[in-house]
Amino acid sequence: MSRIALLGGGFSTDEDGVLDDWVLGHARASRPKVCFVPTASGDAAGYIEKFFDAFRARDCEASVLPLFRRELDDTALRDFLLAQDVVYVGGGNTANLLVVWRVHGVDRLLREAYAGGTLLCGISAGANCWAEGSHTDSYGPLTHLPDGLGLLPGSVCPHYDSEPGRRSSYRAAVPRGALPAGWAVEDGAAALFTDGRLTEAVTRTPDARLYRVRADGGTVAVEEAVPCRPLGG
């Protein structure tokens, strides 16, 4: 069973920790090993500190994988990643993240971890990276990035409701074929995919939604809201 979670929030944006608790609830171990991968932010120190502040208080074994000052050789890097129960990828620049991962072979190791049952998840760039393509501001203006690990069929658009232009730009990219049909995640929502198929959609806020966006066969995008289960109180 291979699983990916797309997050519209988490420790970097929310104070309640509801979505992070939801992620840990799907880990394969009762006290999971959780590795934060901050590549998309350039291994920003403040981001790493915020992760540890959030996860050291939880019943898990928290760690981080820096790549801009890499500490592990190839063998140790493989052993480390394959031992994780959850790999949690942070936000930032999707295009840069993919380049750095491929230089260090992390893309191949994540495929191996995914096949072995490690839960892969992330927010923003950390959600984009798992799909075939994504909607991104990696190059400045909003555009499409027809490149990703391809572990999740289709495309991903994060921040669907919170960043100006996201919705209209993604809805234009799909019908013209710039991106395949995919999933638009509003801030506060999250989705779990098992073996490439949506198996759970949740929300930490009453109004947050997950959408399936596809072409209607012409030049118009069809946007279908997915029922989401509320989390917490």
N, C-alpha and C positions, 0 to 999 in steps of 0.2 A: 504494500500500500504506500503510494507516494503522494505527498501533500504539500500544497502551497497555500499561504494565506496572504491576501492583499489587505493592507491596513489603511484606513482613512484616519489614523490617529495613533496614539500610543504615548510613551513616556516623554517624547520630545515636544508634544503639543498639548497633552491633556494632564490635568492634575489628579483625576480620579483613578487612573490606572486600569480602567475597566477592560479596555481592549488588550492590554498586556496580560491581564489575568486570564482572559479568554484564550489567548495564544498558549499560555502555559498549561491550561486545562486540556489542550490537545496534544501535548508532548507525550512521547511514548514511555517516559519514566516518571515516577512519582516525585523525584527530586532531579529535574532535568539539567543537563549541561546546556547553557544558553550562550552562544557566541555572537557578539555584536560585530558587524563588519561596517566600518565607517568610511569606506573607500570613496563614496560619492561626495563626501564633504572634505576630502583631502586629509582624512584622519584627524579632523578637528578636535583639539584637546577638550574643549568645553562640551562637545557632543558626547565624547567618551565618558567624561566625568558625570554627565547627566544620566547616561545609561547605568553606570555603576551605582549612582545614588538611588536609582529606581529599582534595580534588580538585586542589589545586595540585601535589601530588606525582604525579599521574597525567598521562598523555599526552593532555591535553585543554585546552581554553580555557574556564576557569571564570569565571562572572559571576553577579551577583545582580540580581533585579528588586525593588526596594523600591517599595511603593505608599503607605505611610503618610507618607513624605516623598518623594513622586514627583518624579523628576528629568527625565523625558522628556515632550515634547508628544505629541499623538496620532500624528503622522506618524513621529516617531522611535521611539515605542513599538511601532508596527506593524513598522517595519523591523527593530527589535531582535529581537522575538519570532520573526518569520518567518525570521530568519537562524540561529536555534538548531537544532542537531541533536537535542538532548535538553532537555526542560523537566522539571525535577525539583521536585516540590511537597512541601513539608515538612508536618509534622503540627501539630495544634493544634485550633482550633475550625472545624468544617466549615461551619456556618451563617454565621459571620462571614466566612469566606473567600469564599463565594459572593456575599454582599452586596457586599463590596468589589470583587470582580472585575467585577460587573455595573455598578457605579457608574463604573468606569474603562474599561469596554468590553473588559476582558481576556478575558472569556468568549468574545466574538465572535472575538478574535484567536487564541485557542487553538484554536477550531474551524477557523479558516483554516490555522493551522500544522499541525494534525492531518491535514487533507486534503492538505497539501503534503508530508507524509512525516516531520514532526518526531515523534520518539518522546516521548510523554507518560508520565510515571511519578510515583510518589510513595508515601509511607508514611502510614498512618492517615488523617487528613483529606485528605492528598495522594493517597490511593487512593480514598476515598469520592467525591471531587468529580466523577470522570469518569462515574459511573453515573447511572441514572435516579433512584435513591434509595439511601439508606445507613442503616446502624445507627450511632448517634452518641450521645455524651454532651455535645453542644454546648449543651444546655439544663440541664445538671446531671445528673439521672438518665438512665439509658440509655433511649433511645426511637428512633423511626423518623423519618427525614427524607425525605419523598417528593419530593425536589427535588435536582437535580444538573444537570450539563451534558448528560447523556443520550448521551454519545458511546459509552458501553458499555451495551448492553442489560441490564436487570435491576438488581439491587442489589448492594451490597458491605458486608461486615462485617469490619472489621479486628480485631486482637487477640483472635481467636476463642478462644484457649486461655489467654491470660495475664491477662485482666481478669475478675473475678468478675461473673457474670450475663450476660456477652456471649452465650454459647452458648444459654442457655435463652431469653433475650429475643429474639434473632434468630429462633430456631426457632418462637417464638410469633407473631412479626410476619408471617412469610411465609404461613402457612396462613390467617390471618385476613384477608389482603389488604392489610395495612398497608404491606407492601413486596412487590414482585414477587420471583420466584425469583432467586437470585443466587449470589454467591461469598463464602465465608467463608475468610479468610486467617489462618492461625496465624503467630505470630512465628517467623521463620526461613524461611518459604516465600515464593515469588514466582510470579507468573503473567504470561505474555505473551499479549496478544490482538491478532490481526491482522484488521482489518476486522470487528471485533466478535466474532470467534470465538477460542476458546482454542486456541493453537498450541504453547504450551510451559508446563510447570510444573516448578519447581525448588525445591531446599531446601538450606540451608547447614548444617542439623542433622539428625541421623538421624530424629528424631521429628516434625518439623514437617510439617504437611499443608495442602493446599488442599482445600476441600469445595465441592461443588455442593449447594445447599440449595433444595428446592422443596416445594410442597404435594402431598399425595397425592390431592387431590380432595376431601378432607374437612378435618378439623381438626388433622391430624398433619403434621409436617414430615418429609420424606425427606432424609437427609443422605448424600451419596455422596462418598467420598474419591477424589481424583484422583491417579493415579500421578505421583510427582515424581522428577525426575532429580537425584541428589546432585551438589553442586558442590564444588570444591576437593578436599582430601585426605580 
